[in-house]
Amino acid sequence: MDGVHDTSGLGGNVDTVGVGAIPRWRHYASVIWSQGPWGATVSENFTVGYTDANPNAEGNSRRVGSYELWNVQGTCACFKNASAAAGIKNIFDRNPPFSNQIAFQQRGYNPQYGDPRGRLFYASVTMTFK
């Protein structure tokens, strides 16, 4: 479909009506393994690119690149009333793709589409009292 007849907004950034980026494809996929008290998860968040809200310096429309994040987590329910988890979000330390949007205070990326925090390590302990 050409841009003249495609009024759905899919694959574009329709900030003019306050909606924001509407990617044509987005998915979350994960693989979970468990063996006794041990467990592991590998997950992927993927969003396909879209046409940016504002043209580039030459006045041409520009594409915001696809965005993919991988996460890993390990768990252990090794104790009677406690379990532990540790993981890494954005294991490849991927920056969000550049966007020249001006609808949000953040510049250089679209906060509805990407997360600028980079690689994040975390750990948690959960205890139950019975």
URUR-V886293 format. One record per residue. N is the residue number from 1. RES is the residue in three letters. PSI is psi in degrees with one decimal (999 if undefined). Layout:
<<N;RES;PSI> <N;RES;PSI>>
This chain:
<<1;MET;138.2> <2;ASP;161.7> <3;GLY;-21.5> <4;VAL;-37.9> <5;HIS;-8.9> <6;ASP;97.9> <7;THR;5.7> <8;SER;-26.8> <9;GLY;-9.3> <10;LEU;135.6> <11;GLY;7.7> <12;GLY;-179.0> <13;ASN;107.3> <14;VAL;53.7> <15;ASP;-16.7> <16;THR;-22.8> <17;VAL;11.7> <18;GLY;16.4> <19;VAL;-40.0> <20;GLY;-167.2> <21;ALA;136.6> <22;ILE;89.8> <23;PRO;150.7> <24;ARG;-25.1> <25;TRP;134.7> <26;ARG;135.5> <27;HIS;160.3> <28;TYR;126.3> <29;ALA;143.0> <30;SER;154.1> <31;VAL;127.0> <32;ILE;131.8> <33;TRP;141.8> <34;SER;143.2> <35;GLN;106.3> <36;GLY;-128.7> <37;PRO;-7.0> <38;TRP;149.2> <39;GLY;157.9> <40;ALA;148.2> <41;THR;135.2> <42;VAL;128.8> <43;SER;156.5> <44;GLU;133.5> <45;ASN;126.5> <46;PHE;136.2> <47;THR;127.3> <48;VAL;154.7> <49;GLY;171.3> <50;TYR;169.8> <51;THR;127.9> <52;ASP;159.5> <53;ALA;-35.6> <54;ASN;147.8> <55;PRO;167.4> <56;ASN;-175.3> <57;ALA;-28.3> <58;GLU;-2.6> <59;GLY;5.2> <60;ASN;150.6> <61;SER;151.1> <62;ARG;154.0> <63;ARG;139.0> <64;VAL;130.6> <65;GLY;161.8> <66;SER;157.0> <67;TYR;124.7> <68;GLU;127.7> <69;LEU;138.9> <70;TRP;139.3> <71;ASN;149.5> <72;VAL;149.8> <73;GLN;140.4> <74;GLY;144.5> <75;THR;154.4> <76;CYS;121.2> <77;ALA;56.0> <78;CYS;-9.6> <79;PHE;158.3> <80;LYS;-50.4> <81;ASN;21.7> <82;ALA;151.4> <83;SER;157.9> <84;ALA;150.6> <85;ALA;147.0> <86;ALA;146.7> <87;GLY;179.7> <88;ILE;125.2> <89;LYS;141.2> <90;ASN;59.1> <91;ILE;-24.5> <92;PHE;6.8> <93;ASP;47.7> <94;ARG;129.3> <95;ASN;151.0> <96;PRO;150.7> <97;PRO;152.7> <98;PHE;138.0> <99;SER;140.7> <100;ASN;28.1> <101;GLN;151.0> <102;ILE;8.9> <103;ALA;-20.6> <104;PHE;160.0> <105;GLN;-33.3> <106;GLN;142.1> <107;ARG;147.8> <108;GLY;-13.7> <109;TYR;164.8> <110;ASN;113.7> <111;PRO;-16.3> <112;GLN;-16.2> <113;TYR;-34.7> <114;GLY;159.6> <115;ASP;116.6> <116;PRO;1.5> <117;ARG;-19.7> <118;GLY;-163.0> <119;ARG;136.9> <120;LEU;123.8> <121;PHE;141.7> <122;TYR;159.6> <123;ALA;149.7> <124;SER;152.7> <125;VAL;132.3> <126;THR;127.5> <127;MET;141.9> <128;THR;140.9> <129;PHE;123.1> <130;LYS;999>>
